[in-house]
Every structure is written in C-alpha cells, then in structure tokens.
C-alpha cells in the first residue's frame, strides 16, 4: 500500500468516526429535550423444565419506560424499538 492510499483510508476513518460521534451527541441532546416515554409491552415468563422442555406463562401487559431517541440512553431502549418488539421474555 502506498503512503497516499494509507492517508486516504486514515482520513476516511476519521470522517466516519466524527460522523458517529456527532450522531451520538445529537441523539443525546434530542433525548434530553424530548425526555422519556413508555410503551405497553406483553411479558412472558420462560421457565426451564426437565428433559429440555420449557413452560411459558403470560405475566400481563406492563408500561416499559423508553427513550425518545435513535439510540439507547440511560439503560432505556428506544421507543421505536419497543414498538416493534412488544413481546418480552423474562427468565427466572
């Protein structure tokens, strides 16, 4: 690889990294302004049994807190993700 090609790849890597950092900081700012919300999700309990079998029990519908952002923040999933994945499996 020539020196000029290494320089180009290094520059491309810097630009991609700068875009990712700007995206995260912008997303964090939007989340701080928009705040948190909640989405109704259905929870099921998955209990392992003997003989490689499992038992599934419906636990009900609960309001799951979520972040109104593109990425997860403060240990909260994004609301758009929870709206697409409304079933949650809980293991004991």
N, CA, C and O of each residue as an XYZ file, in Angstrom:
368
protein
N       0.837     -1.168      0.000
C       0.000      0.000      0.000
C       0.885      1.235      0.000
O       1.872      1.306      0.733
N       0.531      2.184     -0.810
C       1.347      3.389     -0.881
C       0.979      4.329      0.258
O      -0.051      4.173      0.914
N       1.843      5.297      0.472
C       1.613      6.256      1.549
C       0.365      7.092      1.320
O      -0.340      7.444      2.266
N       0.093      7.414      0.035
C      -1.082      8.223     -0.283
C      -2.376      7.455      0.005
O      -3.364      8.038      0.450
N      -2.361      6.151     -0.251
C      -3.544      5.333     -0.019
C      -3.796      5.163      1.479
O      -4.943      5.187      1.925
N      -2.726      4.994      2.251
C      -2.868      4.909      3.707
C      -3.444      6.205      4.258
O      -4.277      6.182      5.165
N      -3.005      7.332      3.716
C      -3.504      8.628      4.153
C      -5.002      8.739      3.861
O      -5.759      9.226      4.701
N      -5.435      8.292      2.679
C      -6.860      8.358      2.318
C      -7.704      7.495      3.255
O      -8.752      7.940      3.723
N      -7.264      6.271      3.533
C      -8.017      5.389      4.428
C      -8.063      5.959      5.839
O      -9.081      5.858      6.523
N      -6.953      6.559      6.272
C      -6.937      7.201      7.587
C      -7.905      8.376      7.647
O      -8.594      8.582      8.646
N      -7.942      9.140      6.560
C      -8.862     10.284      6.503
C     -10.321      9.816      6.490
O     -11.165     10.411      7.159
N     -10.621      8.763      5.739
C     -11.974      8.211      5.693
C     -12.387      7.728      7.077
O     -13.517      7.966      7.503
N     -11.488      7.057      7.778
C     -11.774      6.575      9.130
C     -12.055      7.735     10.081
O     -12.959      7.644     10.912
N     -11.301      8.814      9.973
C     -11.518      9.992     10.813
C     -12.889     10.615     10.551
O     -13.584     11.003     11.490
N     -13.276     10.710      9.288
C     -14.566     11.304      8.930
C     -15.714     10.441      9.453
O     -16.679     10.969     10.006
N     -15.619      9.123      9.285
C     -16.663      8.221      9.770
C     -16.772      8.313     11.284
O     -17.880      8.371     11.817
N     -15.657      8.328     11.979
C     -15.666      8.447     13.438
C     -16.278      9.773     13.880
O     -17.047      9.808     14.840
N     -15.946     10.860     13.193
C     -16.507     12.168     13.529
C     -18.024     12.186     13.313
O     -18.755     12.777     14.108
N     -18.497     11.545     12.250
C     -19.936     11.482     11.985
C     -20.643     10.689     13.081
O     -21.705     11.097     13.553
N     -20.064      9.556     13.490
C     -20.668      8.741     14.540
C     -20.726      9.486     15.872
O     -21.732      9.414     16.577
N     -19.666     10.194     16.218
C     -19.644     10.965     17.462
C     -20.694     12.076     17.409
O     -21.413     12.296     18.384
N     -20.785     12.778     16.271
C     -21.783     13.847     16.127
C     -23.196     13.287     16.199
O     -24.076     13.916     16.788
N     -23.431     12.119     15.613
C     -24.742     11.477     15.666
C     -25.119     11.135     17.107
O     -26.248     11.386     17.528
N     -24.185     10.565     17.860
C     -24.478     10.195     19.245
C     -24.739     11.430     20.101
O     -25.678     11.442     20.897
N     -23.918     12.470     19.948
C     -24.100     13.692     20.742
C     -25.419     14.367     20.385
O     -26.123     14.851     21.272
N     -25.763     14.406     19.100
C     -27.042     14.984     18.691
C     -28.212     14.179     19.214
O     -29.213     14.749     19.649
N     -28.101     12.864     19.180
C     -29.155     11.988     19.688
C     -29.313     12.166     21.192
O     -30.434     12.179     21.701
N     -28.203     12.301     21.902
C     -28.243     12.530     23.340
C     -28.949     13.846     23.647
O     -29.754     13.916     24.576
N     -28.653     14.893     22.871
C     -29.301     16.192     23.074
C     -30.800     16.124     22.826
O     -31.581     16.704     23.581
N     -31.204     15.426     21.785
C     -32.632     15.273     21.491
C     -33.312     14.508     22.617
O     -34.427     14.854     23.010
N     -32.663     13.480     23.138
C     -33.250     12.688     24.213
C     -33.399     13.531     25.475
O     -34.387     13.392     26.195
N     -32.434     14.402     25.752
C     -32.514     15.263     26.933
C     -33.686     16.231     26.822
O     -34.353     16.519     27.816
N     -33.941     16.738     25.605
C     -35.038     17.687     25.391
C     -36.378     16.953     25.365
O     -37.341     17.398     25.990
N     -36.445     15.824     24.641
C     -37.707     15.101     24.476
C     -38.095     14.334     25.732
O     -39.282     14.159     26.009
N     -37.122     13.880     26.485
C     -37.419     13.139     27.714
C     -37.743     11.686     27.449
O     -37.459     11.152     26.376
N     -38.335     11.063     28.434
C     -38.674      9.645     28.343
C     -40.166      9.477     28.097
O     -40.960     10.400     28.277
N     -40.513      8.277     27.683
C     -41.899      7.927     27.438
C     -42.088      6.487     27.905
O     -41.221      5.943     28.588
N     -43.197      5.873     27.551
C     -43.395      4.465     27.874
C     -44.216      3.805     26.773
O     -45.000      4.453     26.080
N     -44.015      2.505     26.634
C     -44.712      1.699     25.640
C     -45.290      0.484     26.354
O     -44.623     -0.106     27.204
N     -46.508      0.105     26.026
C     -47.137     -1.079     26.603
C     -46.559     -2.327     25.940
O     -46.643     -2.477     24.721
N     -45.974     -3.225     26.736
C     -45.403     -4.476     26.226
C     -46.005     -5.650     26.994
O     -46.413     -5.516     28.148
N     -46.050     -6.785     26.335
C     -46.544     -8.009     26.959
C     -45.353     -8.826     27.446
O     -44.395     -9.030     26.701
N     -45.408     -9.291     28.679
C     -44.304    -10.066     29.248
C     -44.727    -11.515     29.455
O     -45.840    -11.808     29.894
N     -43.802    -12.410     29.123
C     -43.995    -13.840     29.307
C     -42.838    -14.370     30.135
O     -41.694    -13.951     29.959
N     -43.141    -15.297     31.042
C     -42.126    -15.932     31.879
C     -41.745    -17.261     31.245
O     -42.608    -18.103     30.995
N     -40.460    -17.451     30.985
C     -39.940    -18.688     30.411
C     -39.255    -19.468     31.526
O     -38.235    -19.033     32.060
N     -39.823    -20.628     31.877
C     -39.299    -21.442     32.975
C     -38.783    -22.761     32.413
O     -39.547    -23.499     31.792
N     -37.481    -23.081     32.619
C     -36.966    -24.369     32.130
C     -37.475    -25.529     32.989
O     -37.571    -25.422     34.212
N     -37.795    -26.630     32.326
C     -38.252    -27.844     32.993
C     -37.294    -28.984     32.689
O     -36.320    -28.808     31.957
N     -37.577    -30.158     33.255
C     -36.755    -31.334     32.988
C     -36.919    -31.776     31.531
O     -37.937    -31.503     30.895
N     -35.905    -32.456     31.024
C     -35.983    -33.024     29.681
C     -35.933    -31.984     28.576
O     -36.577    -32.168     27.544
N     -35.196    -30.905     28.753
C     -35.037    -29.863     27.748
C     -36.370    -29.242     27.332
O     -36.525    -28.822     26.185
N     -37.331    -29.179     28.251
C     -38.626    -28.573     27.984
C     -38.711    -27.230     28.696
O     -37.961    -26.961     29.634
N     -39.630    -26.398     28.238
C     -39.838    -25.090     28.844
C     -41.332    -24.843     29.049
O     -42.173    -25.346     28.304
N     -41.631    -24.064     30.067
C     -43.013    -23.660     30.336
C     -43.099    -22.157     30.133
O     -42.213    -21.418     30.562
N     -44.155    -21.705     29.486
C     -44.348    -20.285     29.207
C     -45.597    -19.800     29.918
O     -46.670    -20.382     29.760
N     -45.466    -18.741     30.698
C     -46.589    -18.173     31.438
C     -46.738    -16.703     31.077
O     -45.763    -15.952     31.050
N     -47.977    -16.306     30.801
C     -48.282    -14.904     30.489
C     -48.286    -14.103     31.789
O     -49.011    -14.443     32.724
N     -47.485    -13.044     31.853
C     -47.386    -12.241     33.067
C     -48.222    -10.965     32.991
O     -48.447    -10.316     34.012
N     -48.678    -10.603     31.813
C     -49.522     -9.416     31.674
C     -48.860     -8.331     30.843
O     -47.747     -8.484     30.340
N     -49.578     -7.243     30.721
C     -49.098     -6.085     29.974
C     -48.582     -5.045     30.959
O     -49.254     -4.718     31.937
N     -47.382     -4.526     30.697
C     -46.779     -3.526     31.577
C     -46.307     -2.339     30.742
O     -46.033     -2.475     29.550
N     -46.215     -1.182     31.379
C     -45.674      0.015     30.729
C     -44.160     -0.006     30.876
O     -43.640      0.120     31.985
N     -43.458     -0.163     29.776
C     -41.995     -0.218     29.774
C     -41.452      1.178     29.459
O     -41.780      1.729     28.408
N     -40.632      1.765     30.333
C     -40.069      3.091     30.023
C     -39.121      3.010     28.825
O     -38.406      2.025     28.646
N     -39.131      4.066     28.012
C     -38.276      4.081     26.828
C     -37.779      5.503     26.564
O     -38.347      6.480     27.051
N     -36.718      5.587     25.790
C     -36.122      6.868     25.428
C     -36.591      7.265     24.037
O     -36.541      6.459     23.108
N     -37.049      8.510     23.889
C     -37.461      9.003     22.580
C     -36.221      9.459     21.816
O     -35.954     10.654     21.682
N     -35.474      8.477     21.320
C     -34.236      8.769     20.610
C     -33.923      7.632     19.650
O     -34.624      6.620     19.616
N     -32.882      7.807     18.887
C     -32.466      6.802     17.918
C     -31.691      5.671     18.586
O     -31.803      4.512     18.186
N     -30.908      6.011     19.602
C     -30.040      5.057     20.285
C     -30.486      4.891     21.740
O     -31.169      5.769     22.268
N     -30.116      3.779     22.407
C     -30.455      3.615     23.822
C     -29.694      4.617     24.703
O     -28.518      4.898     24.471
N     -30.387      5.145     25.713
C     -29.783      6.072     26.669
C     -30.304      5.740     28.061
O     -31.456      5.334     28.214
N     -29.461      5.909     29.075
C     -29.845      5.709     30.484
C     -30.478      4.341     30.721
O     -31.459      4.231     31.457
N     -29.939      3.323     30.116
C     -30.421      1.941     30.256
C     -31.862      1.764     29.772
O     -32.538      0.822     30.186
N     -32.331      2.646     28.915
C     -33.667      2.539     28.349
C     -33.557      2.277     26.850
O     -32.762      2.906     26.153
N     -34.360      1.347     26.374
C     -34.397      1.074     24.941
C     -35.103      2.222     24.227
O     -35.932      2.902     24.831
N     -34.793      2.448     22.964
C     -35.521      3.470     22.204
C     -36.994      3.072     22.031
O     -37.312      1.888     21.916
N     -37.874      4.053     22.012
C     -39.309      3.774     21.884
C     -39.619      3.089     20.559
O     -40.486      2.217     20.507
N     -38.920      3.472     19.481
C     -39.206      2.849     18.182
C     -38.884      1.353     18.240
O     -39.549      0.560     17.573
N     -37.887      0.957     19.015
C     -37.522     -0.460     19.131
C     -38.595     -1.228     19.900
O     -38.989     -2.322     19.497
N     -39.064     -0.656     20.999
C     -40.083     -1.332     21.801
C     -41.416     -1.429     21.056
O     -42.156     -2.395     21.246
N     -41.729     -0.449     20.217
C     -42.968     -0.518     19.438
C     -42.936     -1.668     18.441
O     -43.976     -2.234     18.104
N     -41.743     -2.013     17.971
C     -41.592     -3.131     17.030
C     -41.439     -4.463     17.743
O     -41.696     -5.508     17.144
N     -41.025     -4.457     19.009
C     -40.794     -5.677     19.800
C     -41.608     -5.604     21.090
O     -41.058     -5.390     22.170
N     -42.924     -5.785     20.966
C     -43.821     -5.610     22.114
C     -43.919     -6.849     22.999
O     -44.588     -6.806     24.031
N     -43.282     -7.934     22.631
C     -43.307     -9.152     23.456
C     -41.936     -9.315     24.097
O     -40.921     -9.330     23.401
N     -41.900     -9.437     25.414
C     -40.641     -9.615     26.143
C     -40.670    -10.926     26.903
O     -41.670    -11.284     27.526
N     -39.554    -11.633     26.840
C     -39.405    -12.904     27.541
C     -38.559    -12.694     28.774
O     -37.458    -12.149     28.693
N     -39.070    -13.125     29.924
C     -38.378    -12.978     31.202
C     -37.984    -14.368     31.685
O     -38.815    -15.276     31.728
N     -36.714    -14.532     32.047
C     -36.239    -15.812     32.588
C     -35.991    -15.649     34.087
O     -35.494    -14.613     34.527
N     -36.340    -16.673     34.869
C     -36.136    -16.580     36.323
C     -34.664    -16.627     36.703
O     -34.329    -16.560     37.886
